[in-house]
Amino acid sequence: MSYRAAFRVWRGDADGGDLRDYTVEANEGEVVLDIIHRLQATQAPDLAVRWNCKAGKCGSCSAEINGRPRLMCMTRMSTFAPDEVVTVTPMRAFPVIRDLVTDVSFNYVKAREIESFTPPPDLAPGEYRMAQADVQRSQEFRKCIECFLCQNVCHVVRDHEENKDAYAGPRFLMRIAELEMHPLDTADRRDAAQTEHGLGLCNITKCCTEVCPEGIHITDNALIPMKERVADRRYDPVVWLGTRLFRRRREDH
């Protein structure tokens, strides 16, 4: 069954823009990205949109649909009433390049700031051994497709541009948590998470978890456990004393 869908799409660039109304044919089983492609093919050949796999695995086609950060390729037209206006706008937390394409280079800068996986120096790659429970715990975080919807919806940067220098955002705080929980990673990331990557700015509203297309429990399984580890290091007197003694003993040797 086909019908004429009402779309409102943001058009513009870094200097400004506005919402423009279009009426586009929609067919049963299609997703929003299908309609955007048809709009390009029939009415707006200069419409800029980023996409790649159209299968919910590359994270390229992130946008805001009726105000909610989503993947266009995973948002079915059947979720909207036939007479409903579907508004598609670029991710709000990042600078607009043109139309629906935003500059997400902030995320790659933050990725480079995180210390990489640090295995024991005397362990060769083929000798890595982990319990299955540890594999499963970190495997959830590795489902991330880096669509950056969690980064976009996080109000710490979405509403406060000045926080970007000091805040890595949920995607990369999750990466730090993944490495911190890894039994073969020897780096201690707790102080850096707090002082360099802004873990304390996160107030666990769970908005990042709510928009994750992979269903990763970012808040409950990564951010809160990481906050607990930092709190133990900083505020538990027994842990604090033990850390000091261990550090002194290691320096003596």
ZATORKE-72442 format. One record per residue (C-alpha): residue number from 1; residue in one letter; x, y, z. Coordinates in Angstrom, 2 decimals, m for minus. Layout:
// ZATORKE-72442
- i / aa / east / north / up
- NUM / A / X / Y / Z
...
//
This chain:
// ZATORKE-72442
- i / aa / east / north / up
- 1 / M / 0.00 / 0.00 / 0.00
- 2 / S / 1.34 / 3.41 / m0.97
- 3 / Y / 0.47 / 6.83 / 0.38
- 4 / R / 1.76 / 10.39 / 0.23
- 5 / A / 3.85 / 11.07 / 3.33
- 6 / A / 4.31 / 14.59 / 4.67
- 7 / F / 7.96 / 15.29 / 5.49
- 8 / R / 9.56 / 18.36 / 7.02
- 9 / V / 13.34 / 18.33 / 6.47
- 10 / W / 15.95 / 20.77 / 7.71
- 11 / R / 17.88 / 22.39 / 4.86
- 12 / G / 20.86 / 24.65 / 5.37
- 13 / D / 24.49 / 24.81 / 6.39
- 14 / A / 26.75 / 26.24 / 9.10
- 15 / D / 25.45 / 29.74 / 8.36
- 16 / G / 21.82 / 28.80 / 9.02
- 17 / G / 18.80 / 27.20 / 7.44
- 18 / D / 15.16 / 26.27 / 7.94
- 19 / L / 12.62 / 23.46 / 7.73
- 20 / R / 11.10 / 22.77 / 4.32
- 21 / D / 7.96 / 20.80 / 3.62
- 22 / Y / 7.80 / 17.96 / 1.11
- 23 / T / 5.26 / 15.35 / 0.12
- 24 / V / 6.88 / 12.07 / m0.83
- 25 / E / 5.53 / 8.65 / m1.81
- 26 / A / 5.86 / 6.03 / 0.92
- 27 / N / 5.35 / 2.29 / 0.56
- 28 / E / 4.60 / m0.49 / 3.02
- 29 / G / 7.69 / m1.75 / 4.85
- 30 / E / 9.85 / 1.28 / 4.17
- 31 / V / 12.00 / 3.19 / 6.64
- 32 / V / 12.69 / 6.92 / 6.91
- 33 / L / 15.95 / 6.59 / 4.98
- 34 / D / 14.02 / 5.12 / 2.04
- 35 / I / 11.88 / 8.25 / 1.93
- 36 / I / 14.91 / 10.54 / 2.20
- 37 / H / 16.50 / 8.70 / m0.74
- 38 / R / 13.29 / 9.06 / m2.77
- 39 / L / 13.19 / 12.74 / m1.88
- 40 / Q / 16.75 / 13.09 / m3.22
- 41 / A / 15.83 / 11.22 / m6.40
- 42 / T / 12.65 / 13.11 / m7.18
- 43 / Q / 12.64 / 16.57 / m5.61
- 44 / A / 15.85 / 17.57 / m3.81
- 45 / P / 18.94 / 16.17 / m5.56
- 46 / D / 21.19 / 18.48 / m3.54
- 47 / L / 19.95 / 17.19 / m0.16
- 48 / A / 22.98 / 16.13 / 1.90
- 49 / V / 22.60 / 13.00 / 4.01
- 50 / R / 25.20 / 10.60 / 5.42
- 51 / W / 24.54 / 6.87 / 5.16
- 52 / N / 26.30 / 3.64 / 4.28
- 53 / C / 24.98 / 0.19 / 5.18
- 54 / K / 21.22 / 0.80 / 5.53
- 55 / A / 21.20 / m2.12 / 7.97
- 56 / G / 21.65 / m0.48 / 11.38
- 57 / K / 25.32 / m1.48 / 11.65
- 58 / C / 27.42 / 1.44 / 10.42
- 59 / G / 25.89 / 4.22 / 12.51
- 60 / S / 26.14 / 6.73 / 9.65
- 61 / C / 22.54 / 7.85 / 9.21
- 62 / S / 21.99 / 9.33 / 12.67
- 63 / A / 19.50 / 12.19 / 12.78
- 64 / E / 16.63 / 13.51 / 14.88
- 65 / I / 13.20 / 12.29 / 13.82
- 66 / N / 10.31 / 14.15 / 15.38
- 67 / G / 12.77 / 15.40 / 17.97
- 68 / R / 14.16 / 11.99 / 18.95
- 69 / P / 17.73 / 10.94 / 18.03
- 70 / R / 17.44 / 7.81 / 15.89
- 71 / L / 18.95 / 5.94 / 12.96
- 72 / M / 16.97 / 6.76 / 9.83
- 73 / C / 17.52 / 3.25 / 8.47
- 74 / M / 15.99 / 1.66 / 11.57
- 75 / T / 12.97 / 3.95 / 11.93
- 76 / R / 10.02 / 2.34 / 10.18
- 77 / M / 7.42 / 4.53 / 8.53
- 78 / S / 4.76 / 2.28 / 10.09
- 79 / T / 5.52 / 3.88 / 13.46
- 80 / F / 3.93 / 7.11 / 12.18
- 81 / A / 0.30 / 7.69 / 11.24
- 82 / P / m0.20 / 8.23 / 7.47
- 83 / D / m1.36 / 11.81 / 8.10
- 84 / E / 1.47 / 12.60 / 10.56
- 85 / V / 4.17 / 15.06 / 9.56
- 86 / V / 7.60 / 13.44 / 9.94
- 87 / T / 10.25 / 16.03 / 10.83
- 88 / V / 13.88 / 15.13 / 10.14
- 89 / T / 16.64 / 17.37 / 11.48
- 90 / P / 20.43 / 16.96 / 11.99
- 91 / M / 21.88 / 15.92 / 15.35
- 92 / R / 21.74 / 18.99 / 17.53
- 93 / A / 24.89 / 18.49 / 19.61
- 94 / F / 27.27 / 18.73 / 16.64
- 95 / P / 27.95 / 21.52 / 14.13
- 96 / V / 26.00 / 21.31 / 10.88
- 97 / I / 28.00 / 20.86 / 7.69
- 98 / R / 25.02 / 20.82 / 5.34
- 99 / D / 21.40 / 19.68 / 5.64
- 100 / L / 21.34 / 16.43 / 7.66
- 101 / V / 25.13 / 16.01 / 7.79
- 102 / T / 26.92 / 17.10 / 10.96
- 103 / D / 30.57 / 17.38 / 11.93
- 104 / V / 31.16 / 14.55 / 14.42
- 105 / S / 34.95 / 14.96 / 14.58
- 106 / F / 34.58 / 15.81 / 18.30
- 107 / N / 34.07 / 12.10 / 18.89
- 108 / Y / 37.27 / 11.07 / 17.12
- 109 / V / 39.24 / 13.60 / 19.14
- 110 / K / 37.87 / 12.07 / 22.34
- 111 / A / 38.62 / 8.54 / 21.12
- 112 / R / 42.28 / 9.42 / 20.62
- 113 / E / 42.54 / 10.80 / 24.16
- 114 / I / 41.79 / 7.41 / 25.75
- 115 / E / 44.77 / 5.22 / 26.58
- 116 / S / 44.66 / 2.05 / 24.51
- 117 / F / 44.37 / m1.51 / 25.79
- 118 / T / 47.41 / m2.25 / 27.97
- 119 / P / 48.06 / m5.98 / 28.48
- 120 / P / 50.71 / m7.37 / 30.82
- 121 / P / 54.15 / m6.77 / 29.24
- 122 / D / 55.23 / m10.40 / 29.69
- 123 / L / 52.15 / m11.83 / 27.94
- 124 / A / 52.25 / m12.51 / 24.19
- 125 / P / 49.05 / m11.90 / 22.18
- 126 / G / 48.43 / m15.62 / 21.67
- 127 / E / 48.63 / m16.22 / 25.41
- 128 / Y / 45.65 / m14.07 / 26.41
- 129 / R / 43.21 / m16.04 / 28.57
- 130 / M / 39.91 / m14.77 / 29.99
- 131 / A / 36.97 / m16.29 / 31.83
- 132 / Q / 33.79 / m16.45 / 29.76
- 133 / A / 32.00 / m14.18 / 32.23
- 134 / D / 34.58 / m11.46 / 31.59
- 135 / V / 34.23 / m11.92 / 27.84
- 136 / Q / 30.47 / m11.52 / 28.02
- 137 / R / 30.67 / m8.43 / 30.20
- 138 / S / 32.86 / m6.50 / 27.76
- 139 / Q / 31.14 / m7.96 / 24.71
- 140 / E / 28.03 / m5.87 / 25.39
- 141 / F / 30.06 / m2.68 / 25.06
- 142 / R / 31.68 / m3.89 / 21.82
- 143 / K / 28.27 / m3.94 / 20.16
- 144 / C / 28.59 / m0.15 / 19.85
- 145 / I / 28.32 / 0.99 / 16.21
- 146 / E / 29.44 / 4.55 / 17.01
- 147 / C / 26.31 / 6.20 / 15.72
- 148 / F / 26.96 / 8.88 / 18.38
- 149 / L / 23.28 / 9.13 / 19.27
- 150 / C / 24.21 / 8.76 / 22.93
- 151 / Q / 26.72 / 11.59 / 22.54
- 152 / N / 24.11 / 13.72 / 20.81
- 153 / V / 21.37 / 13.24 / 23.40
- 154 / C / 23.62 / 13.69 / 26.44
- 155 / H / 22.61 / 17.09 / 27.81
- 156 / V / 26.09 / 17.66 / 29.31
- 157 / V / 27.31 / 18.55 / 25.80
- 158 / R / 23.98 / 19.02 / 24.03
- 159 / D / 23.03 / 21.99 / 26.19
- 160 / H / 26.50 / 23.12 / 27.29
- 161 / E / 28.99 / 23.56 / 24.47
- 162 / E / 31.60 / 24.70 / 26.99
- 163 / N / 31.75 / 21.18 / 28.49
- 164 / K / 33.11 / 19.52 / 25.35
- 165 / D / 36.77 / 20.12 / 26.20
- 166 / A / 36.45 / 18.38 / 29.57
- 167 / Y / 33.86 / 15.70 / 28.83
- 168 / A / 34.31 / 12.53 / 26.76
- 169 / G / 30.62 / 11.67 / 26.64
- 170 / P / 28.85 / 8.36 / 27.31
- 171 / R / 30.28 / 6.50 / 24.32
- 172 / F / 33.88 / 7.01 / 25.45
- 173 / L / 33.24 / 6.79 / 29.18
- 174 / M / 31.79 / 3.39 / 28.27
- 175 / R / 35.05 / 2.59 / 26.46
- 176 / I / 37.02 / 3.52 / 29.58
- 177 / A / 34.73 / 1.31 / 31.68
- 178 / E / 35.19 / m1.58 / 29.25
- 179 / L / 38.98 / m1.36 / 29.56
- 180 / E / 38.86 / m0.85 / 33.32
- 181 / M / 36.78 / m4.04 / 33.68
- 182 / H / 39.03 / m6.03 / 31.33
- 183 / P / 40.98 / m8.59 / 33.41
- 184 / L / 44.04 / m8.33 / 31.14
- 185 / D / 44.24 / m4.54 / 31.09
- 186 / T / 46.90 / m3.33 / 33.51
- 187 / A / 46.28 / 0.43 / 33.26
- 188 / D / 44.48 / 2.16 / 36.11
- 189 / R / 41.94 / 4.44 / 34.45
- 190 / R / 39.95 / 5.62 / 37.45
- 191 / D / 41.68 / 8.92 / 38.11
- 192 / A / 41.82 / 9.78 / 34.40
- 193 / A / 38.11 / 9.01 / 34.00
- 194 / Q / 37.31 / 11.62 / 36.62
- 195 / T / 39.91 / 14.30 / 36.00
- 196 / E / 40.55 / 14.10 / 32.25
- 197 / H / 37.35 / 12.66 / 30.77
- 198 / G / 34.67 / 14.27 / 32.95
- 199 / L / 32.98 / 11.25 / 34.52
- 200 / G / 31.76 / 13.46 / 37.36
- 201 / L / 29.75 / 15.59 / 34.93
- 202 / C / 27.53 / 12.61 / 34.09
- 203 / N / 24.43 / 12.59 / 36.31
- 204 / I / 23.09 / 9.24 / 35.05
- 205 / T / 19.79 / 10.39 / 33.55
- 206 / K / 19.89 / 7.30 / 31.27
- 207 / C / 19.04 / 9.30 / 28.16
- 208 / C / 22.06 / 7.72 / 26.44
- 209 / T / 20.76 / 4.22 / 27.16
- 210 / E / 17.29 / 5.10 / 25.90
- 211 / V / 18.49 / 6.05 / 22.40
- 212 / C / 21.09 / 3.29 / 21.87
- 213 / P / 20.02 / 1.30 / 18.78
- 214 / E / 22.06 / m1.70 / 19.98
- 215 / G / 20.29 / m1.81 / 23.34
- 216 / I / 23.51 / m1.39 / 25.33
- 217 / H / 22.86 / m0.64 / 29.00
- 218 / I / 25.35 / 2.23 / 28.97
- 219 / T / 24.27 / 3.76 / 32.27
- 220 / D / 23.66 / 0.67 / 34.39
- 221 / N / 26.50 / m1.53 / 33.13
- 222 / A / 29.23 / 1.01 / 32.33
- 223 / L / 28.77 / 4.50 / 33.78
- 224 / I / 27.43 / 3.62 / 37.23
- 225 / P / 30.01 / 0.85 / 37.85
- 226 / M / 32.74 / 3.25 / 36.74
- 227 / K / 31.45 / 5.91 / 39.11
- 228 / E / 31.49 / 3.35 / 41.93
- 229 / R / 35.11 / 2.46 / 41.19
- 230 / V / 36.11 / 6.12 / 41.21
- 231 / A / 34.19 / 6.74 / 44.43
- 232 / D / 35.92 / 3.80 / 46.12
- 233 / R / 39.31 / 5.14 / 45.09
- 234 / R / 38.60 / 8.68 / 46.25
- 235 / Y / 36.32 / 8.39 / 49.25
- 236 / D / 36.61 / 4.91 / 50.84
- 237 / P / 39.31 / 5.33 / 53.54
- 238 / V / 40.26 / 1.64 / 53.54
- 239 / V / 40.67 / 1.53 / 49.76
- 240 / W / 42.52 / 4.86 / 49.82
- 241 / L / 44.97 / 3.61 / 52.46
- 242 / G / 45.49 / 0.29 / 50.70
- 243 / T / 46.20 / 2.06 / 47.43
- 244 / R / 48.74 / 4.32 / 49.08
- 245 / L / 50.52 / 1.41 / 50.77
- 246 / F / 50.56 / m0.66 / 47.58
- 247 / R / 51.92 / 2.26 / 45.60
- 248 / R / 54.64 / 2.91 / 48.19
- 249 / R / 55.63 / m0.76 / 48.28
- 250 / R / 55.84 / m0.85 / 44.48
- 251 / E / 58.01 / 2.29 / 44.43
- 252 / D / 60.35 / 0.79 / 47.03
- 253 / H / 60.93 / m2.22 / 44.80
//
